[in-house]
Structure formats: structure tokens, C-alpha cells
Amino acid sequence: MPLCPPMAIEMRREGLLVDAATCTGCTKCIAPCPVGALSMVANPLVAARA
């Protein structure tokens, strides 16, 4: 998606797919989302790797 600088969001038939390994957590995708479908939540899998 163009509003995602690292290009971590992909539009698929089933909906949006966010690649957690690519997402930087910049939150630039949240405000422009026309339906409020995006939010930043903790990912326990990422936290476990840290």
C-alpha cells in the first residue's frame, strides 16, 4: 500500500495482510485509513524474539 513506507501492507482478496517482519511500527497507515480498519497492537511473537 502506498501509505506504508516499508511496504509491509499488502491488499489481498481476503483483506489486508501486514507483514510483521517488515512493519517498522511507524503508524503512518492508521490515520489515512478511510474505514478505521488499522490500529497498532502488540505482537507477542515479535516481543518474544526481542
PDB file of N, CA, C and O in Angstrom:
ATOM      1  N   MET A   1       0.856  -1.181   0.000  1.00  0.00           N
ATOM      2  CA  MET A   1       0.000   0.000   0.000  1.00  0.00           C
ATOM      3  C   MET A   1       0.901   1.243   0.000  1.00  0.00           C
ATOM      4  O   MET A   1       1.942   1.259   0.657  1.00  0.00           O
ATOM      5  N   PRO A   2       0.498   2.272  -0.734  1.00  0.00           N
ATOM      6  CA  PRO A   2       1.355   3.453  -0.868  1.00  0.00           C
ATOM      7  C   PRO A   2       1.580   4.232   0.426  1.00  0.00           C
ATOM      8  O   PRO A   2       2.560   4.970   0.524  1.00  0.00           O
ATOM      9  N   LEU A   3       0.707   4.091   1.415  1.00  0.00           N
ATOM     10  CA  LEU A   3       0.870   4.839   2.656  1.00  0.00           C
ATOM     11  C   LEU A   3       1.769   4.128   3.656  1.00  0.00           C
ATOM     12  O   LEU A   3       1.916   4.583   4.791  1.00  0.00           O
ATOM     13  N   CYS A   4       2.366   3.031   3.250  1.00  0.00           N
ATOM     14  CA  CYS A   4       3.247   2.268   4.125  1.00  0.00           C
ATOM     15  C   CYS A   4       4.675   2.397   3.596  1.00  0.00           C
ATOM     16  O   CYS A   4       5.029   1.739   2.618  1.00  0.00           O
ATOM     17  N   PRO A   5       5.510   3.246   4.236  1.00  0.00           N
ATOM     18  CA  PRO A   5       6.876   3.446   3.740  1.00  0.00           C
ATOM     19  C   PRO A   5       7.678   2.157   3.564  1.00  0.00           C
ATOM     20  O   PRO A   5       8.365   2.020   2.552  1.00  0.00           O
ATOM     21  N   PRO A   6       7.625   1.192   4.514  1.00  0.00           N
ATOM     22  CA  PRO A   6       8.412  -0.028   4.289  1.00  0.00           C
ATOM     23  C   PRO A   6       7.682  -1.063   3.417  1.00  0.00           C
ATOM     24  O   PRO A   6       8.186  -2.165   3.197  1.00  0.00           O
ATOM     25  N   MET A   7       6.499  -0.698   2.929  1.00  0.00           N
ATOM     26  CA  MET A   7       5.712  -1.597   2.071  1.00  0.00           C
ATOM     27  C   MET A   7       5.364  -2.911   2.775  1.00  0.00           C
ATOM     28  O   MET A   7       5.488  -3.984   2.183  1.00  0.00           O
ATOM     29  N   ALA A   8       4.934  -2.829   4.025  1.00  0.00           N
ATOM     30  CA  ALA A   8       4.608  -4.003   4.824  1.00  0.00           C
ATOM     31  C   ALA A   8       3.150  -4.434   4.681  1.00  0.00           C
ATOM     32  O   ALA A   8       2.774  -5.502   5.164  1.00  0.00           O
ATOM     33  N   ILE A   9       2.321  -3.615   4.022  1.00  0.00           N
ATOM     34  CA  ILE A   9       0.894  -3.926   3.889  1.00  0.00           C
ATOM     35  C   ILE A   9       0.593  -4.323   2.459  1.00  0.00           C
ATOM     36  O   ILE A   9       0.989  -3.651   1.506  1.00  0.00           O
ATOM     37  N   GLU A  10      -0.115  -5.430   2.333  1.00  0.00           N
ATOM     38  CA  GLU A  10      -0.486  -5.924   1.010  1.00  0.00           C
ATOM     39  C   GLU A  10      -1.992  -6.149   0.967  1.00  0.00           C
ATOM     40  O   GLU A  10      -2.567  -6.731   1.887  1.00  0.00           O
ATOM     41  N   MET A  11      -2.624  -5.687  -0.101  1.00  0.00           N
ATOM     42  CA  MET A  11      -4.061  -5.902  -0.259  1.00  0.00           C
ATOM     43  C   MET A  11      -4.260  -7.241  -0.958  1.00  0.00           C
ATOM     44  O   MET A  11      -3.736  -7.480  -2.046  1.00  0.00           O
ATOM     45  N   ARG A  12      -5.019  -8.092  -0.315  1.00  0.00           N
ATOM     46  CA  ARG A  12      -5.341  -9.398  -0.888  1.00  0.00           C
ATOM     47  C   ARG A  12      -6.848  -9.535  -0.992  1.00  0.00           C
ATOM     48  O   ARG A  12      -7.594  -8.709  -0.464  1.00  0.00           O
ATOM     49  N   ARG A  13      -7.277 -10.549  -1.653  1.00  0.00           N
ATOM     50  CA  ARG A  13      -8.715 -10.795  -1.785  1.00  0.00           C
ATOM     51  C   ARG A  13      -9.412 -10.898  -0.435  1.00  0.00           C
ATOM     52  O   ARG A  13     -10.533 -10.421  -0.259  1.00  0.00           O
ATOM     53  N   GLU A  14      -8.729 -11.527   0.510  1.00  0.00           N
ATOM     54  CA  GLU A  14      -9.301 -11.732   1.845  1.00  0.00           C
ATOM     55  C   GLU A  14      -9.254 -10.479   2.710  1.00  0.00           C
ATOM     56  O   GLU A  14      -9.926 -10.412   3.739  1.00  0.00           O
ATOM     57  N   GLY A  15      -8.479  -9.497   2.307  1.00  0.00           N
ATOM     58  CA  GLY A  15      -8.326  -8.268   3.076  1.00  0.00           C
ATOM     59  C   GLY A  15      -6.867  -7.863   3.135  1.00  0.00           C
ATOM     60  O   GLY A  15      -6.051  -8.327   2.339  1.00  0.00           O
ATOM     61  N   LEU A  16      -6.544  -7.002   4.074  1.00  0.00           N
ATOM     62  CA  LEU A  16      -5.172  -6.520   4.215  1.00  0.00           C
ATOM     63  C   LEU A  16      -4.309  -7.553   4.927  1.00  0.00           C
ATOM     64  O   LEU A  16      -4.751  -8.222   5.861  1.00  0.00           O
ATOM     65  N   LEU A  17      -3.081  -7.666   4.469  1.00  0.00           N
ATOM     66  CA  LEU A  17      -2.109  -8.536   5.111  1.00  0.00           C
ATOM     67  C   LEU A  17      -0.928  -7.669   5.507  1.00  0.00           C
ATOM     68  O   LEU A  17      -0.330  -6.997   4.666  1.00  0.00           O
ATOM     69  N   VAL A  18      -0.592  -7.688   6.800  1.00  0.00           N
ATOM     70  CA  VAL A  18       0.543  -6.917   7.291  1.00  0.00           C
ATOM     71  C   VAL A  18       1.677  -7.886   7.597  1.00  0.00           C
ATOM     72  O   VAL A  18       1.512  -8.829   8.371  1.00  0.00           O
ATOM     73  N   ASP A  19       2.817  -7.645   6.986  1.00  0.00           N
ATOM     74  CA  ASP A  19       3.997  -8.466   7.219  1.00  0.00           C
ATOM     75  C   ASP A  19       4.701  -7.936   8.468  1.00  0.00           C
ATOM     76  O   ASP A  19       5.347  -6.888   8.427  1.00  0.00           O
ATOM     77  N   ALA A  20       4.572  -8.664   9.573  1.00  0.00           N
ATOM     78  CA  ALA A  20       5.130  -8.216  10.851  1.00  0.00           C
ATOM     79  C   ALA A  20       6.647  -8.085  10.801  1.00  0.00           C
ATOM     80  O   ALA A  20       7.215  -7.267  11.525  1.00  0.00           O
ATOM     81  N   ALA A  21       7.304  -8.864   9.975  1.00  0.00           N
ATOM     82  CA  ALA A  21       8.760  -8.797   9.873  1.00  0.00           C
ATOM     83  C   ALA A  21       9.220  -7.528   9.161  1.00  0.00           C
ATOM     84  O   ALA A  21      10.340  -7.066   9.383  1.00  0.00           O
ATOM     85  N   THR A  22       8.370  -6.962   8.311  1.00  0.00           N
ATOM     86  CA  THR A  22       8.711  -5.767   7.549  1.00  0.00           C
ATOM     87  C   THR A  22       8.200  -4.489   8.208  1.00  0.00           C
ATOM     88  O   THR A  22       8.807  -3.429   8.052  1.00  0.00           O
ATOM     89  N   CYS A  23       7.092  -4.578   8.943  1.00  0.00           N
ATOM     90  CA  CYS A  23       6.481  -3.407   9.582  1.00  0.00           C
ATOM     91  C   CYS A  23       7.445  -2.789  10.590  1.00  0.00           C
ATOM     92  O   CYS A  23       8.022  -3.486  11.425  1.00  0.00           O
ATOM     93  N   THR A  24       7.611  -1.462  10.501  1.00  0.00           N
ATOM     94  CA  THR A  24       8.504  -0.751  11.419  1.00  0.00           C
ATOM     95  C   THR A  24       7.745  -0.123  12.588  1.00  0.00           C
ATOM     96  O   THR A  24       8.360   0.404  13.515  1.00  0.00           O
ATOM     97  N   GLY A  25       6.420  -0.176  12.548  1.00  0.00           N
ATOM     98  CA  GLY A  25       5.623   0.411  13.613  1.00  0.00           C
ATOM     99  C   GLY A  25       5.516   1.915  13.531  1.00  0.00           C
ATOM    100  O   GLY A  25       5.260   2.569  14.541  1.00  0.00           O
ATOM    101  N   CYS A  26       5.705   2.479  12.350  1.00  0.00           N
ATOM    102  CA  CYS A  26       5.695   3.941  12.188  1.00  0.00           C
ATOM    103  C   CYS A  26       4.303   4.547  12.349  1.00  0.00           C
ATOM    104  O   CYS A  26       4.197   5.749  12.591  1.00  0.00           O
ATOM    105  N   THR A  27       3.264   3.787  12.227  1.00  0.00           N
ATOM    106  CA  THR A  27       1.844   4.177  12.356  1.00  0.00           C
ATOM    107  C   THR A  27       1.347   5.132  11.268  1.00  0.00           C
ATOM    108  O   THR A  27       0.262   5.695  11.412  1.00  0.00           O
ATOM    109  N   LYS A  28       2.104   5.334  10.186  1.00  0.00           N
ATOM    110  CA  LYS A  28       1.677   6.239   9.120  1.00  0.00           C
ATOM    111  C   LYS A  28       0.465   5.717   8.357  1.00  0.00           C
ATOM    112  O   LYS A  28      -0.147   6.471   7.601  1.00  0.00           O
ATOM    113  N   CYS A  29       0.106   4.469   8.532  1.00  0.00           N
ATOM    114  CA  CYS A  29      -1.032   3.870   7.838  1.00  0.00           C
ATOM    115  C   CYS A  29      -2.347   4.094   8.581  1.00  0.00           C
ATOM    116  O   CYS A  29      -3.414   4.011   7.973  1.00  0.00           O
ATOM    117  N   ILE A  30      -2.294   4.375   9.871  1.00  0.00           N
ATOM    118  CA  ILE A  30      -3.502   4.397  10.698  1.00  0.00           C
ATOM    119  C   ILE A  30      -4.422   5.568  10.378  1.00  0.00           C
ATOM    120  O   ILE A  30      -5.594   5.345  10.073  1.00  0.00           O
ATOM    121  N   ALA A  31      -3.947   6.785  10.435  1.00  0.00           N
ATOM    122  CA  ALA A  31      -4.798   7.965  10.215  1.00  0.00           C
ATOM    123  C   ALA A  31      -5.437   8.008   8.831  1.00  0.00           C
ATOM    124  O   ALA A  31      -6.615   8.352   8.736  1.00  0.00           O
ATOM    125  N   PRO A  32      -4.726   7.678   7.754  1.00  0.00           N
ATOM    126  CA  PRO A  32      -5.331   7.768   6.421  1.00  0.00           C
ATOM    127  C   PRO A  32      -6.343   6.659   6.097  1.00  0.00           C
ATOM    128  O   PRO A  32      -7.059   6.766   5.102  1.00  0.00           O
ATOM    129  N   CYS A  33      -6.416   5.615   6.902  1.00  0.00           N
ATOM    130  CA  CYS A  33      -7.326   4.508   6.607  1.00  0.00           C
ATOM    131  C   CYS A  33      -8.764   5.018   6.616  1.00  0.00           C
ATOM    132  O   CYS A  33      -9.238   5.479   7.654  1.00  0.00           O
ATOM    133  N   PRO A  34      -9.477   4.949   5.474  1.00  0.00           N
ATOM    134  CA  PRO A  34     -10.808   5.547   5.377  1.00  0.00           C
ATOM    135  C   PRO A  34     -11.873   4.851   6.215  1.00  0.00           C
ATOM    136  O   PRO A  34     -12.922   5.441   6.473  1.00  0.00           O
ATOM    137  N   VAL A  35     -11.641   3.636   6.638  1.00  0.00           N
ATOM    138  CA  VAL A  35     -12.661   2.923   7.420  1.00  0.00           C
ATOM    139  C   VAL A  35     -12.198   2.599   8.835  1.00  0.00           C
ATOM    140  O   VAL A  35     -12.895   1.895   9.565  1.00  0.00           O
ATOM    141  N   GLY A  36     -11.039   3.099   9.230  1.00  0.00           N
ATOM    142  CA  GLY A  36     -10.539   2.872  10.586  1.00  0.00           C
ATOM    143  C   GLY A  36     -10.209   1.415  10.868  1.00  0.00           C
ATOM    144  O   GLY A  36     -10.334   0.955  12.002  1.00  0.00           O
ATOM    145  N   ALA A  37      -9.792   0.694   9.845  1.00  0.00           N
ATOM    146  CA  ALA A  37      -9.536  -0.739   9.990  1.00  0.00           C
ATOM    147  C   ALA A  37      -8.164  -1.053  10.575  1.00  0.00           C
ATOM    148  O   ALA A  37      -7.908  -2.192  10.963  1.00  0.00           O
ATOM    149  N   LEU A  38      -7.287  -0.070  10.642  1.00  0.00           N
ATOM    150  CA  LEU A  38      -5.928  -0.335  11.113  1.00  0.00           C
ATOM    151  C   LEU A  38      -5.702   0.253  12.499  1.00  0.00           C
ATOM    152  O   LEU A  38      -6.172   1.348  12.809  1.00  0.00           O
ATOM    153  N   SER A  39      -4.982  -0.485  13.318  1.00  0.00           N
ATOM    154  CA  SER A  39      -4.571   0.008  14.631  1.00  0.00           C
ATOM    155  C   SER A  39      -3.258  -0.672  14.980  1.00  0.00           C
ATOM    156  O   SER A  39      -2.911  -1.696  14.391  1.00  0.00           O
ATOM    157  N   MET A  40      -2.543  -0.122  15.913  1.00  0.00           N
ATOM    158  CA  MET A  40      -1.268  -0.687  16.330  1.00  0.00           C
ATOM    159  C   MET A  40      -1.530  -1.511  17.587  1.00  0.00           C
ATOM    160  O   MET A  40      -2.043  -0.998  18.581  1.00  0.00           O
ATOM    161  N   VAL A  41      -1.178  -2.775  17.534  1.00  0.00           N
ATOM    162  CA  VAL A  41      -1.341  -3.658  18.686  1.00  0.00           C
ATOM    163  C   VAL A  41      -0.020  -4.381  18.923  1.00  0.00           C
ATOM    164  O   VAL A  41       0.785  -4.545  18.006  1.00  0.00           O
ATOM    165  N   ALA A  42       0.191  -4.806  20.152  1.00  0.00           N
ATOM    166  CA  ALA A  42       1.407  -5.557  20.480  1.00  0.00           C
ATOM    167  C   ALA A  42       1.333  -6.933  19.825  1.00  0.00           C
ATOM    168  O   ALA A  42       0.287  -7.582  19.816  1.00  0.00           O
ATOM    169  N   ASN A  43       2.448  -7.352  19.289  1.00  0.00           N
ATOM    170  CA  ASN A  43       2.544  -8.669  18.684  1.00  0.00           C
ATOM    171  C   ASN A  43       3.382  -9.539  19.616  1.00  0.00           C
ATOM    172  O   ASN A  43       4.594  -9.344  19.708  1.00  0.00           O
ATOM    173  N   PRO A  44       2.763 -10.492  20.308  1.00  0.00           N
ATOM    174  CA  PRO A  44       3.515 -11.297  21.273  1.00  0.00           C
ATOM    175  C   PRO A  44       4.640 -12.109  20.632  1.00  0.00           C
ATOM    176  O   PRO A  44       5.635 -12.402  21.296  1.00  0.00           O
ATOM    177  N   LEU A  45       4.506 -12.475  19.363  1.00  0.00           N
ATOM    178  CA  LEU A  45       5.562 -13.218  18.679  1.00  0.00           C
ATOM    179  C   LEU A  45       6.805 -12.366  18.480  1.00  0.00           C
ATOM    180  O   LEU A  45       7.927 -12.857  18.606  1.00  0.00           O
ATOM    181  N   VAL A  46       6.606 -11.090  18.171  1.00  0.00           N
ATOM    182  CA  VAL A  46       7.734 -10.169  17.991  1.00  0.00           C
ATOM    183  C   VAL A  46       8.371  -9.877  19.342  1.00  0.00           C
ATOM    184  O   VAL A  46       9.597  -9.840  19.450  1.00  0.00           O
ATOM    185  N   ALA A  47       7.560  -9.669  20.371  1.00  0.00           N
ATOM    186  CA  ALA A  47       8.072  -9.368  21.714  1.00  0.00           C
ATOM    187  C   ALA A  47       8.898 -10.543  22.246  1.00  0.00           C
ATOM    188  O   ALA A  47       9.879 -10.331  22.958  1.00  0.00           O
ATOM    189  N   ALA A  48       8.520 -11.759  21.915  1.00  0.00           N
ATOM    190  CA  ALA A  48       9.232 -12.935  22.398  1.00  0.00           C
ATOM    191  C   ALA A  48      10.618 -13.058  21.776  1.00  0.00           C
ATOM    192  O   ALA A  48      11.521 -13.636  22.381  1.00  0.00           O
ATOM    193  N   ARG A  49      10.793 -12.513  20.563  1.00  0.00           N
ATOM    194  CA  ARG A  49      12.091 -12.577  19.885  1.00  0.00           C
ATOM    195  C   ARG A  49      13.068 -11.546  20.419  1.00  0.00           C
ATOM    196  O   ARG A  49      14.280 -11.704  20.270  1.00  0.00           O
ATOM    197  N   ALA A  50      12.556 -10.494  21.038  1.00  0.00           N
ATOM    198  CA  ALA A  50      13.414  -9.378  21.491  1.00  0.00           C
ATOM    199  C   ALA A  50      14.232  -9.720  22.704  1.00  0.00           C
ATOM    200  O   ALA A  50      14.993  -8.883  23.191  1.00  0.00           O
TER     201      ALA A  50
END
